[in-house]
Amino acid sequence: QVQLVESGGGEVQAGGSLRLSCEVSGRTFSYLAVGWFRQAPGKDREFVAAISRNRINTRYVDSLQGRFIISTDNAKSTAYLQLDSLKPEDTAVYYCAAGSAGSTSFVLSKVAEYDYWGQGTQVTVSS
C-alpha cells in the first residue's frame, strides 16, 4: 500500500519561507513522478510544481514566478517543496501526489494523472 505523508506546513508572515516534505512508502520512490498541488477554501485543487521520474525535468505554475522549488531525495524516498517569499494568496492546503504515467521524462501536471495522494498540510501566510 502506497502512502504519502506530508509535513512542514505552518503559519508564517508574508515574505517568509517554509519547506514542505513528502515521505513516500510502499513503492520504489524512484519509479514515481511527484507533484505538489494546493487547494484554498472554496477553490479547486490547483497544480503547483512537479518533477519527472528521472528527476531531470520540472514544471511550475507560471504565477509562482520562481518562488517555489521542487526537489527529491531518492535515498530518503522524500520529495520537498521549498516555499520562499510567501504571500497571503499562497495560503492553502498543500498536497503531495505521486504517479507513474507516461515516460520517465514526463512531468505530470494534472490531478487525474496521479495515482496516490497525501493527506495535505496547511500553509497559512499572514500579512
C-alpha positions as CSV (number, residue, x, y, z in Angstrom):
1,Q,0.0,0.0,0.0
2,V,1.5,3.3,-1.1
3,Q,1.4,6.1,1.5
4,L,2.4,9.7,1.2
5,V,2.9,11.7,4.4
6,E,3.4,15.5,4.1
7,S,4.9,17.7,6.8
8,G,6.4,21.1,7.2
9,G,3.3,23.3,6.9
10,G,2.5,26.1,9.4
11,E,1.8,29.8,9.7
12,V,4.3,32.4,8.6
13,Q,4.3,36.1,7.8
14,A,4.4,37.4,4.3
15,G,7.9,37.2,2.9
16,G,8.7,34.1,5.0
17,S,9.7,30.6,4.0
18,L,8.7,27.1,4.6
19,R,9.9,23.7,3.4
20,L,7.3,21.0,2.9
21,S,8.3,17.4,2.9
22,C,6.5,14.3,1.4
23,E,7.7,10.9,2.5
24,V,6.6,8.0,0.3
25,S,6.4,4.4,1.3
26,G,5.1,1.2,-0.2
27,R,6.5,1.7,-3.7
28,T,10.0,2.3,-5.1
29,F,10.2,6.1,-4.9
30,S,12.5,6.5,-7.9
31,Y,9.8,4.9,-10.1
32,L,7.3,7.6,-9.3
33,A,6.9,11.1,-10.6
34,V,6.0,13.6,-7.9
35,G,3.9,16.7,-7.8
36,W,2.6,19.3,-5.4
37,F,-0.9,20.8,-5.6
38,R,-2.7,23.2,-3.4
39,Q,-6.3,24.0,-2.5
40,A,-7.6,27.2,-1.0
41,P,-11.0,27.4,0.7
42,G,-13.8,27.4,-1.9
43,K,-11.4,26.8,-4.8
44,D,-10.4,23.9,-6.9
45,R,-7.2,22.0,-6.3
46,E,-4.5,23.6,-8.5
47,F,-1.2,22.4,-9.8
48,V,1.9,24.0,-8.2
49,A,5.0,22.0,-9.2
50,A,6.1,18.6,-10.4
51,I,9.2,16.6,-11.2
52,S,9.6,13.7,-13.6
53,R,10.6,10.1,-12.7
54,N,14.1,10.6,-13.9
55,R,14.4,13.7,-11.7
56,I,15.6,15.9,-14.6
57,N,12.5,17.7,-15.7
58,T,10.4,20.1,-13.6
59,R,7.4,22.2,-14.2
60,Y,5.9,25.1,-12.2
61,V,2.7,27.0,-12.4
62,D,3.5,30.3,-14.1
63,S,2.1,32.5,-11.3
64,L,4.8,31.4,-8.8
65,Q,7.5,33.5,-10.6
66,G,10.3,31.3,-9.3
67,R,9.4,31.5,-5.6
68,F,8.9,27.7,-5.1
69,I,11.4,24.9,-5.8
70,I,10.6,21.2,-6.0
71,S,13.3,18.6,-5.2
72,T,13.7,15.0,-4.3
73,D,16.0,12.7,-2.3
74,N,15.6,9.2,-3.6
75,A,17.7,7.8,-0.8
76,K,15.1,9.1,1.7
77,S,12.1,8.4,-0.5
78,T,11.2,12.0,0.1
79,A,10.1,15.0,-2.0
80,Y,10.3,18.6,-1.0
81,L,8.8,21.9,-1.9
82,Q,10.7,24.9,-0.8
83,L,8.4,27.9,-0.5
84,D,10.1,31.3,-0.4
85,S,8.8,34.9,-0.5
86,L,5.4,33.7,0.6
87,K,2.3,35.8,0.0
88,P,-1.1,35.7,1.7
89,E,-2.5,34.3,-1.5
90,D,-0.3,31.2,-1.1
91,T,-2.5,30.2,1.9
92,A,-3.9,26.8,1.2
93,V,-3.7,23.1,2.0
94,Y,-0.8,21.7,0.1
95,Y,-1.0,18.1,-1.2
96,C,1.8,15.8,-2.4
97,A,1.0,13.4,-5.2
98,A,2.8,10.5,-6.9
99,G,2.2,8.6,-10.1
100,S,3.9,6.5,-12.8
101,A,2.0,7.6,-16.0
102,G,4.0,8.4,-19.1
103,S,7.7,8.1,-19.8
104,T,10.5,8.7,-17.3
105,S,11.0,12.2,-18.5
106,F,7.3,13.2,-18.4
107,V,6.1,15.7,-15.9
108,L,2.6,15.1,-14.6
109,S,0.7,18.3,-14.0
110,K,-3.0,17.2,-13.8
111,V,-4.8,15.9,-10.8
112,A,-6.1,12.9,-12.9
113,E,-2.6,11.8,-13.8
114,Y,-1.7,11.0,-10.2
115,D,-2.4,7.7,-8.5
116,Y,-1.5,8.4,-4.9
117,W,-2.1,11.4,-2.7
118,G,-1.1,12.6,0.8
119,Q,-3.4,13.9,3.4
120,G,-2.3,17.5,2.9
121,T,-0.5,20.1,5.1
122,Q,-1.8,23.6,5.9
123,V,0.2,26.6,4.9
124,T,-1.1,29.9,6.2
125,V,0.6,33.2,5.3
126,S,-0.4,36.3,7.3
127,S,0.0,39.9,6.0
